[in-house]
Amino acid sequence: MAEYVKPLPQADETTRPFWESLKAHQLKIQKCNDTGKFFFYPRGMSPFTLSDNLSWEAVSGRGVIHAFTIVHQNRAPGFVDELPYIVAMVELDEGARMMTNIIDVEPEPEHVKIGMPVEIVYEDVTEDVTLPKFRPAS
């Protein structure tokens, strides 16, 4: 595995189930048990009810692009070699939205569209960290 030079996430008590699920190549996000709604990013209470009645649930890893931008300038180590790249807000089939990268598609506006179906790709960047990225759905 090549050395990964971009910043890495640091799991804590709240986010650890998310990062562990990715390492196992499964996407788990939180669900408010009072409303039945999924949400993302991990937190200690529901954004809908402010309750701590939460669970971690496996989700499909499928969704659509809700919004995106194509990054053409970034001089930070690790990013400059990947220019241009796509940063997107993906709305999962379960309703939660995640900020992520879109890969395996030309980073040109004619190739990426709002509403485009996408699916998760698990990128093992170190022995301990796997990142969720998305590609056009097959």
N, C-alpha and C positions, 0 to 999 in steps of 0.2 A: 504494500500500500504506500503510495507516494505521500510525502509529508504534506499535511494540510496546513496552509498558512493563514486562512481566514479566521476571524474570531469564532470561538466555539461556545455553544450554550452551556450554562452551568445549571444543572438540575438542583432543585431544592425540594423540600418536603411537599410543596404544592404541585410542582411540575414533574416530579420523578415518574409517576405512572405514565405520563405522555411519552417521555423520552424512552422509558423501558419498553413501551409498546412498539415504538418505531424500531428499536434495536431488534425486536422479534419479528420485524416486517409485518406489523399489524398496526392499524391506526385506531387508537382509542382516544375519545374526547369526553368531556364532561357533559352530563345530562342533569337538568334540574328535575328531581323526582316529584316536585309539587306541580309542575306545569307539563312535564314530559318533553320539554324543549332542550335541544342540544345547543352548546355554546363553546366558543373558543376565543380566547386564550385561557389556559388553566388559572383558576382562582379559588379562593377559600369560600366564596359564597355565590349564590345564584345572582346573575345580573337582572333576573326577572322578579325575584321575590325577596332577595337579600337573605335567604335561608341557607343553611349549610346542609340541607337535605339533598346531597349530590351523589352521583355514582359515575364511574368510568365505564363507558360502553364502547364496544367495537363498532366501527362504522364502515361503510362500503369503500371509502377512498375514491369515490366518483363524485363529480360535480360539474359545474360550468364556470367559465371565467366571468366574474362579475365586473371587474375593472382591471386594467393593466397599463403599464408603461414600459417603454423600451429604453434601457439605460445605455447611453453612448459614451458617457464620461464618468470614470471613477478611477482615481490614481492610487487607491489603497492597495497594499500588497494582497495578491490573490485574486483581486477583482479585475485588474487591468488586463490580464491575459484572457479573460472571458468576454470582453466587450465585443459587440453589444450583447446584452442579456435582457430577459424579460422578468419583471417583477409584477405579480398579479395578486388580486384578491379573488380567491376561488370560493364559490358558494357550494358547499357540499350538498349532496342529495338530501341529507338529514337536516339541512337548514342553516348550520353554522357556517361562518366565513373564516377563511384562513389566508393570511399573507404568505406567499410562497414564490418560487421561481417556476417558470414554464420552460421545459427543455424539449429537445427532439423536434423542434420546429424552427424555421427561419425567423429570426427576430426582425421581421418586417411587418408593417401594419396590414398588408394584404394577406398575410399568413396567420395572423392572430386576430380573433374576433371576440367581442363580448357575446356571451351565450355559447361559446365553443365548448363542447363536452370534453372533459379531461379526466385523467385517472392518475392515482398516486404512483410514484416511483420512489423506492427507498434507496437513498444514497449513503452507503457506509463510508463515512469520511475518516473515521479513526476506528480503532478496536472498540471504543466505548460509545461513540456518537454516530447515530444515523439521522440524516436530515430528510424531511418530506419534501419532495419536489413533484411536479405534475407534468404530464405530457398529454398530447391530444389522445382522446380515447380511441381504442382500437375497435 
